Each structure stands twice: as structure tokens, then as C-alpha cells.
């Protein structure tokens, strides 16, 4: 249906991003020990929001990707 149009599609996974969504997890918010363990374990494994957004931004603005519709990026 979108053949011969300038519409492109991308699938992407930005990775694990450090956001405030964890504030809704009671083991983290209700217990100081749970909160400390969560941050100690997750800190080296997750990205800052700015870094996590780079995959999405790249797919949105990189002109070299215009001919590569339908690919997966991470």
C-alpha cells in the first residue's frame, strides 16, 4: 500500500533506560533496602534518557536510512 511513497518504517529498541517508572514498584518505593539493591544492580545496566533517545533520533533524522525501510535498530 505504501509502495512508491516516501514513507519509511523502522522497528527499534532503545535499550534499558533510567526513568522514574520504578517509582510505581512497591518493593523499591516502600523499602530502603529494596531501593538500594535496585539501584546498585541496575545502575551499570541502564542508560541515561539522553543516551536512550539516540536510537530513535537516528532513525528519525539520518538521511542515509531513508532507503532502508523495515529494518530493526538497537
PyMOL commands that set and color helices and strands:
alter all, ss='L'
color gray80, all
select helices_A, chain A and resi 20-24+26-30+32-43+49-52+54-61+63-65
alter helices_A, ss='H'
color red, helices_A
select strands_A, chain A and resi 10-12+71-73
alter strands_A, ss='S'
color yellow, strands_A
deselect
rebuild
show_as cartoon
